[in-house]
């Protein structure tokens, strides 16, 4: 039996069908190349690996019209998803064991094969419990590309859909291409970041060396200035004693001789003698003010006791002095600066504190330093107001001069005060040879942060406190980063914008402290704190909020946070807490080393 269709017509139909297939294939290839070109253009300027992951996932997800696309890094048989694309389904950002989708697929994953599933419910490789878990994640179909590099499984990239989907070979090939390009872009960004960090470190080292040299020069200048001022005081006191006082005494003696000769002396002569005696007393007092012999003859403890008695006699202010007998310095500049600073603080207490009693404590502290504490229970003040007045050019000379001089000599000056709660000043200075500059300031900043550590060997250097900032507002993160940059003991190692990123970064960076904002989109700080404390209990978390703390524990504290701080209000308290944590870690390192 023969066909009713002539042979030439059938051949013509086959050719037309073949041409149509070639055209469709060519069109799909052009679309694929156009997408990959736009992907390369989008990834090229990115320098952050997380941004690369996010952009790749978003572009592929929108191109394939799927519900999710994500890039996972594999670390110790655990996958970590930091950025992903999600449409109409909840994100899967976080971590979990590799191969948790289906046990039957584990071997394929380990071999680095691409796994394709069109319908989880009908795929025989899944158990019923695994299907239930996949439904809970709203995954009905997926393509997973495992990135095997140098024989090691390092990352995975995949797309999944909430409904069954028959993945076309061209779609699978495109997902593979995007996975490889994303891997290359992520590694390129990391290599560039490492190179930039290395360059920054080298530049910072050069700047640090230059800064240390200049600081050493300033330290010597500060010491020279203090000694020059003291020499001028000493010369003036000597002039008063050897010149003016001697002339006054001579005049008084001559006048007294005339008065005693006359049985009935002139009243004006008697008054003149009284004036001379007052002038002699004033010159003697001024000479002692300019150059107290006890300071350089008997040392700092005796000089403070003398100053306390003189302050009581002059102003009626009772000054209680507690001094370690060995708390003295062979350096004339250090003795002079500390003594004059304490005198300035006592005078301020007389003028402003509204008290009748002040306590002074002189002690030896860590790193062979002298520490003087001047405290009163007076009306107090807001130290932040001093900073504002300094910026406006309205601040007085005394307190800021003390701080600048001590800093340049390798010491520091701390102020603790609040309205109605008294004031506590702390002056710290090196006792031995001049050791100004950055290193000395760092050593003495550790003293100010914690209790005195007698007998510390000093062989273990204090490392910086590693901090992770978590806040959905970039401006807040920037402010804290700049504030912490001013403290050499504090170092921001990373940032996160929500609870999911906080968990991922906590695992990746292992910081000492996390500053956690309470209110954030996605996952809030309370839930993130609860999870991190369960998984990484050695990390201390501090809650931050714009709301004022009440007497009851805040929810983030009940979730495991070590403290709660109000933004813009508790800044100094937060700094004090971080410095205390830094001091504790430093002490633990020294104990473990020795």
Buried (B, 14 or more C-beta within 10 A) or exposed (E): EEEEEEEEEEEEEEEEEEEEEEEEEEEBEEEBEEBBEEBEEBBEEBEBBBBBBBBBBBBBBEBBEBBBBBBBBBBEEBBBBBBBBBEEBEBBBBBEEBBEBBEBBEEBBEEBBBBBBBEBEEBEBBEEEBBEBBEEBBBBBBBBBBBBEEEEBBBBBBBBBBEBBEBEEEBBEBBBBBBEBBBEBBBBBBEEEEEEEEEEEEEEEEEEEEEBEEBBEBBBEBBEBBBEBBEEBBEBBEEBBEEBBEEBBEBBEEBBEEBEEEEEBEEEBEEBBEEBBEBBEEBBEBBBEBBBEBBBEBBBBBBBBBBBEBBEEEBEBEBEBEBBEEBBBEBBBBBBBBBBBBBBBBBBBBEBBEBEBBBBBBBBBBBBBBBBBBBBBBBBBEBEEBEEEEEEEEBEEEBBBBBEBBBBBBBBBBBBBEEEEBBBBBBBBBBEEBBBBBBBBBBBBBBBBBEEBEEBEEEBEBEBBBBBBBBBEEEBBEBBBEBBEEBBBBBBBBBBBBBBBBBBBBBBBEBBBBBBBBEBEBBBBBBBBBBBBEEBEEBBBBBBBEEEBEEEEBBBBEBBBBBBBBBEEBBEEBBBBBBEBBBBBBBEBBEEEE
